[in-house]
C-alpha cells in the first residue's frame, strides 16, 4: 500500500453569512494549497468542523474537492461519526467518487475505552470502502480515546485488509516512533502535530503528515521537510521555531479551528465563521491577532494565494 510523502492539509469548511456551507471558494482554496507545496487534503475532520456538518453536506464537500483537485492531489475524506452506519455510508460514497483514501477518529460519544471497541469501529467503517486505504485518526484530546496505538496496530494487523496507518495527533513522540517501527515500518504513520515536525524527522519518521496550520503556514512547514532532506539543520530549526511562534499566536485565540480559520480571511481567503457551539472571534480579537502576527513578520512568510 502506498505511503504518503509530503504534507496533507486539513482544510476548513467555508460557510456563508447564514452559516450554510459555501462551496464557491474551494477551487481557489485547492489552487492555493498546491501553490504552497501541499500534496492533498484531509477533509471534514476536526479543522473542517466535520461533526457539525450533515451527512449530505459532507458528501457534497467531498464531491466539490474531487471536482477541483488536480491530478495526483490526494483527497482523503474523514468519515468518522457517532453513528457507525453514517460513517460506513460516507466511506462508500468516498469510494464511489474516486477519493484517494478515508479516515476516522474515534467518536466523542460513546467514549471508546477498549482497543477491541476501537478495532470494531474501524473495521465496520473500513469495510464500506474496501478499495481505499483507511487511516485511524488518533486525536484523544477531542474524544478521550487515550488508548495505546501500538496495541491498535497489533490488533488490526491481518484483520482490516485496507488499514493503512494512523494520523497521529498526540504529544508522545516516543509512541509515534514505536508505531512507525512496528514490523519494520509496515504501517503509514502520518505526523499530525505541526509543532513537532522536526523532532519526528530526526527520529526517522514524518515522511508524510497531515496538518491544520498548513492552511496558512504550509509553505514553512513544507520548508522543514525540504531543509531536512537537504541536510540544512539550521534552516529546518529556524522554520520549526517560526512555526511554533505562529501556533503560539493562535493559541491566544481559541486555537486553529477558530483563530486559524480567521487567519485565512487575513491572507485573502475569507471562509466565514465557525458553526455553533464554537465561539467566533470578535473584530477586536481579529485586530489583536493581526498585530501579533505582524510582530513575527507572518504575512511576509505565510501561504500566498
C-alpha positions in Angstrom: 0.0 0.0 0.0 1.3 3.4 -1.0 2.7 5.6 1.8 2.2 9.3 1.8 5.2 11.5 1.2 4.8 15.2 2.0 2.2 17.2 3.8 -1.5 16.9 3.5 -3.7 19.8 4.6 -6.8 19.6 6.8 -8.9 22.4 5.3 -11.5 24.5 7.0 -15.1 24.2 5.8 -16.2 27.5 4.2 -19.6 28.9 5.5 -21.6 31.9 4.1 -23.0 34.7 6.3 -26.1 32.5 7.0 -24.0 29.6 8.3 -24.6 27.4 5.2 -21.7 25.6 3.5 -20.2 27.8 0.8 -18.7 25.6 -1.9 -17.6 28.6 -4.1 -14.2 29.2 -2.5 -13.0 25.6 -2.7 -11.4 25.8 -6.1 -9.3 28.8 -5.2 -8.5 27.1 -1.9 -7.2 24.0 -3.6 -5.1 26.1 -6.0 -3.6 28.0 -3.1 -2.6 24.7 -1.3 -1.0 23.3 -4.4 0.9 26.6 -5.0 2.3 26.4 -1.4 3.5 22.8 -1.7 0.8 20.8 -0.1 0.1 17.3 -1.5 -3.5 16.8 -0.7 -6.4 17.4 1.7 -8.0 15.6 4.6 -11.5 17.0 4.5 -14.4 17.0 7.0 -12.1 16.4 10.0 -11.6 18.5 13.1 -10.4 21.6 11.3 -13.3 21.2 8.9 -15.9 21.1 11.8 -16.9 17.7 10.4 -19.1 16.7 13.3 -21.2 19.9 12.8 -22.0 19.0 9.2 -24.8 16.9 8.0 -24.1 13.8 6.0 -25.3 15.5 2.9 -23.0 18.5 3.4 -20.1 16.1 4.0 -20.8 14.3 0.7 -21.2 17.5 -1.3 -18.0 18.8 0.1 -16.2 15.6 -0.9 -17.6 15.9 -4.4 -16.6 19.5 -4.7 -13.0 18.8 -3.6 -12.8 16.0 -6.1 -14.1 18.3 -8.9 -11.5 21.0 -8.3 -8.4 19.0 -7.2 -5.7 18.5 -9.8 -4.3 15.1 -10.7 -2.1 13.5 -8.0 -3.6 15.8 -5.3 -4.8 13.3 -2.7 -8.3 13.8 -1.4 -8.8 11.9 1.9 -12.2 12.0 3.4 -12.8 11.9 7.1 -15.9 9.8 7.6 -16.0 9.4 11.4 -19.3 9.9 13.1 -21.1 8.9 16.3 -23.3 6.8 14.0 -21.2 4.0 12.5 -23.9 3.4 9.8 -23.4 7.0 8.7 -19.7 6.5 8.7 -19.9 3.4 6.5 -22.3 5.2 4.1 -19.8 8.2 3.9 -17.0 5.7 3.2 -19.0 4.1 0.4 -19.6 7.5 -1.1 -16.0 8.5 -0.9 -15.0 5.3 -2.8 -17.7 5.9 -5.4 -16.4 9.4 -6.2 -12.8 8.3 -6.5 -11.3 9.7 -3.3 -7.8 8.6 -2.6 -8.5 7.4 0.9 -10.7 7.7 4.0 -10.1 8.2 7.7 -12.0 8.3 11.0 -11.3 9.5 14.5 -13.0 7.7 17.5 -16.4 9.2 18.2 -16.8 11.7 21.1 -19.8 9.7 22.2 -19.9 7.0 23.4 -16.4 7.2 24.7 -14.3 4.3 23.5 -12.2 2.9 26.3 -11.0 -0.5 24.9 -8.9 -1.5 22.0 -11.5 -4.1 20.8 -14.2 -1.4 20.7 -12.0 0.8 18.6 -11.0 -2.0 16.2 -14.6 -3.0 15.7 -15.5 0.6 14.9 -12.7 1.0 12.4 -13.4 -2.4 10.9 -17.1 -1.6 10.1 -16.2 1.7 8.6 -13.2 0.4 6.5 -15.5 -2.3 5.1 -17.5 0.4 3.4 -14.6 1.4 1.1 -12.5 -1.8 0.8 -10.6 -0.4 -2.2 -9.4 2.7 -0.3 -6.6 3.0 2.3 -8.2 3.6 5.7 -6.4 5.7 8.4 -7.3 5.9 12.0 -7.2 9.5 13.2 -5.7 9.5 16.7 -6.6 12.7 18.5 -7.5 11.8 22.0 -7.8 15.4 23.2 -11.0 15.6 21.2 -12.7 12.3 22.1 -10.9 10.9 25.2 -9.7 7.8 23.4 -6.4 7.6 25.2 -5.5 4.1 24.0 -2.1 2.7 23.2 -1.6 2.9 19.4 1.0 0.1 19.3 -1.8 -2.1 20.6 -4.1 -0.9 17.9 -1.6 -1.8 15.2 -1.2 -5.2 16.7 -4.9 -5.8 16.8 -5.8 -4.5 13.2 -2.8 -6.3 11.6 -4.3 -9.0 9.5 -7.8 -8.2 10.5 -8.6 -5.0 8.5 -7.2 -5.5 5.0 -7.2 -1.8 4.0 -5.9 -0.4 7.2 -3.1 1.9 6.0 -1.9 3.6 9.2 -2.6 6.3 11.7 -2.9 10.1 11.6 -1.1 10.6 14.9 -2.1 13.9 16.6 -0.8 13.4 20.1 2.2 14.6 22.2 4.1 11.3 22.6 6.8 11.3 20.0 8.1 8.1 21.7 4.8 6.3 20.9 4.7 7.8 17.4 8.1 6.4 16.7 7.3 3.0 18.2 4.3 2.8 15.9 6.5 3.8 13.0 8.9 1.0 13.8 6.2 -1.7 14.1 7.2 -4.6 11.8 9.9 -2.5 10.1 7.5 0.3 9.1 4.6 -1.8 7.9 2.0 1.0 8.5 2.0 4.6 7.3 2.4 6.9 10.4 1.2 10.3 9.4 2.6 13.0 11.7 -0.3 15.2 12.9 1.3 17.9 15.1 2.8 20.8 13.2 4.7 21.9 16.3 6.9 18.8 16.4 7.5 18.0 12.8 11.3 18.4 13.0 11.8 16.2 16.1 9.9 13.4 14.3 12.1 13.7 11.3 15.1 13.4 13.5 13.8 10.0 14.7 13.4 8.8 11.1 9.7 9.5 10.7 7.3 12.1 9.4 7.9 11.4 5.7 4.2 12.2 5.5 1.9 14.3 7.6 -1.5 15.9 8.0 -1.6 19.4 9.4 -4.0 22.1 10.3 -1.7 25.2 10.4 -0.6 24.1 6.9 -3.7 26.1 5.8 -1.8 29.4 6.2 1.7 28.3 7.2 2.2 25.3 4.9 5.0 26.9 2.9 7.1 27.0 6.0 6.2 23.5 7.2 6.9 22.1 3.8 10.2 24.0 4.0 11.1 22.0 7.1 10.9 18.8 5.1 12.9 20.3 2.3 15.6 21.7 4.6 15.9 18.3 6.3 16.3 16.5 3.1 19.0 19.0 2.0 20.9 18.5 5.2 20.3 22.1 6.3 19.5 21.6 10.0 19.9 25.3 10.8 17.2 26.2 8.3 15.0 23.4 9.5 15.3 24.6 13.1 14.5 28.2 12.2 11.4 27.1 10.2 10.2 24.9 13.1 10.7 27.6 15.6 8.9 30.1 13.4 6.0 27.6 13.0 5.8 27.3 16.8 5.6 31.1 17.0 2.6 31.0 14.7 1.0 28.3 16.9 1.7 30.4 20.0 -0.4 33.2 18.4 -3.4 31.1 17.5 -3.4 29.6 21.0 -4.3 33.0 22.2 -7.5 32.9 20.1 -9.1 29.5 20.7 -6.7 27.5 18.5 -6.6 26.6 14.9 -10.2 25.9 14.3 -11.3 29.4 15.4 -8.1 31.6 15.3 -6.6 29.7 12.3 -9.8 30.0 10.3 -9.8 33.8 10.8 -6.2 33.9 9.6 -7.5 32.7 6.2 -9.5 35.9 6.0 -6.4 37.9 6.8 -4.4 36.3 4.0 -7.2 36.9 1.5 -9.4 33.8 1.5 -12.5 34.5 3.7 -14.0 31.2 4.7 -16.6 32.6 7.0 -17.3 32.0 10.7 -17.4 28.8 12.7 -20.6 26.9 13.5 -22.2 26.8 16.9 -21.0 25.9 19.6 -17.7 27.5 18.6 -17.2 31.0 20.0 -16.2 33.1 17.0 -13.6 35.8 17.2 -14.7 39.4 17.6 -13.4 42.2 15.3 -11.3 43.4 18.2 -9.8 40.0 18.7 -9.1 39.8 15.0 -7.2 43.2 15.2 -5.1 42.0 18.1 -4.3 38.7 16.4 -3.3 40.5 13.3 -1.0 42.7 15.3 0.6 39.7 16.9 1.1 38.0 13.6 2.7 41.2 12.2 5.1 41.3 15.1 6.6 38.0 14.0 6.5 39.0 10.3 4.0 36.3 9.5 2.4 38.0 6.5 5.8 38.2 4.8 6.2 34.4 5.1 2.8 32.8 5.0 0.9 30.9 2.3 0.2 33.0 -0.7 -2.9 32.9 -2.9 
